[in-house]
Amino acid sequence: MGEVLAMPIRPGVFFEPEVIGLMGEALETACKLLPDASQHEIVREVMARRIIAAASIGERDPVRLRAVALAGHQAKWVEATACLTLARNR
């Protein structure tokens, strides 16, 4: 009962409990930064998949995992902000 096993995320990919904790922390922090979008299951799933992919190749820094999760969302936000700024300046 005292033994903690690695958890399979998908076939052939296993993470130790401390890594799963880091991944969960990164996802929750990312969701807090996108409160409206993160309420949608598909958005959370996409961010989780990005985190899993990065962790699968060895990333363990929760800040970088969060950045990976938000990468697409931040690009869209920057693009939308730039368009809004251009429109206001015309």
RADA-V458600 format. One record per residue. N is the residue number from 1. RES is the residue in one letter. PSI is psi in whole degrees, -180 to 180 (999 if undefined). OMEGA is omega in degrees with one decimal (NA if undefined). D_FIRST is the distance of its C-alpha to the first C-alpha in Angstrom with 2 decimals. Layout:
n;res;psi;omega;d_first
N;RES;PSI;OMEGA;D_FIRST
N;RES;PSI;OMEGA;D_FIRST
This chain:
n;res;psi;omega;d_first
1;M;-28;-178.2;0.00
2;G;-10;-177.1;3.82
3;E;133;177.6;5.61
4;V;126;-178.7;8.08
5;L;157;174.2;10.47
6;A;147;-177.9;14.11
7;M;128;176.0;15.47
8;P;128;177.9;18.57
9;I;-42;174.5;21.43
10;R;166;-176.1;23.94
11;P;126;177.1;24.39
12;G;-5;-179.2;24.22
13;V;118;-179.4;23.24
14;F;144;176.9;19.81
15;F;141;175.6;19.06
16;E;156;-178.1;16.55
17;P;-38;-179.6;15.11
18;E;-33;177.7;17.88
19;V;-40;177.3;20.49
20;I;-38;176.3;19.51
21;G;-44;177.9;19.96
22;L;-41;179.9;23.36
23;M;-43;178.5;24.33
24;G;-41;177.8;23.58
25;E;-45;180.0;25.57
26;A;-43;-179.9;28.40
27;L;-46;-179.0;28.57
28;E;-40;178.1;28.64
29;T;-42;177.8;31.28
30;A;-42;-180.0;33.30
31;C;-35;178.1;33.25
32;K;-30;179.0;34.55
33;L;-20;177.8;37.37
34;L;64;-170.7;38.33
35;P;-41;-179.1;37.87
36;D;-48;-177.5;40.10
37;A;-36;-175.0;39.15
38;S;-8;176.5;35.39
39;Q;-18;-180.0;35.60
40;H;128;-176.4;36.32
41;E;-40;-177.5;33.39
42;I;-36;179.2;35.15
43;V;-45;178.2;35.66
44;R;-40;-179.4;32.00
45;E;-43;179.1;31.16
46;V;-44;179.2;33.76
47;M;-40;178.8;32.57
48;A;-41;178.8;28.93
49;R;-38;178.1;30.19
50;R;-42;178.9;32.22
51;I;-45;178.8;29.30
52;I;-43;-179.5;27.19
53;A;-44;-179.9;30.23
54;A;-42;179.2;30.75
55;A;-30;179.7;27.13
56;S;-26;178.9;27.33
57;I;14;170.5;30.14
58;G;-2;179.7;28.46
59;E;131;-178.9;29.49
60;R;-6;-179.5;27.14
61;D;118;-177.3;29.61
62;P;-30;178.4;28.94
63;V;-43;178.3;32.71
64;R;-36;176.2;33.60
65;L;-42;177.5;30.96
66;R;-43;179.5;32.53
67;A;-40;176.9;35.96
68;V;-44;-179.2;35.08
69;A;-38;-175.6;33.93
70;L;-6;-171.3;37.19
71;A;-54;-178.8;39.51
72;G;-38;-178.7;41.25
73;H;-41;-179.9;41.39
74;Q;-39;179.3;42.92
75;A;-43;179.2;45.52
76;K;-39;179.7;46.57
77;W;-44;179.1;46.75
78;V;-43;179.2;48.89
79;E;-45;179.8;51.10
80;A;-40;178.9;51.56
81;T;-42;178.9;52.34
82;A;-43;178.7;54.87
83;C;-42;179.3;56.56
84;L;-41;178.8;56.78
85;T;-44;178.0;58.28
86;L;-43;-179.4;60.83
87;A;-39;-179.8;61.79
88;R;-32;-176.5;62.33
89;N;-5;-178.7;64.48
90;R;999;NA;66.85
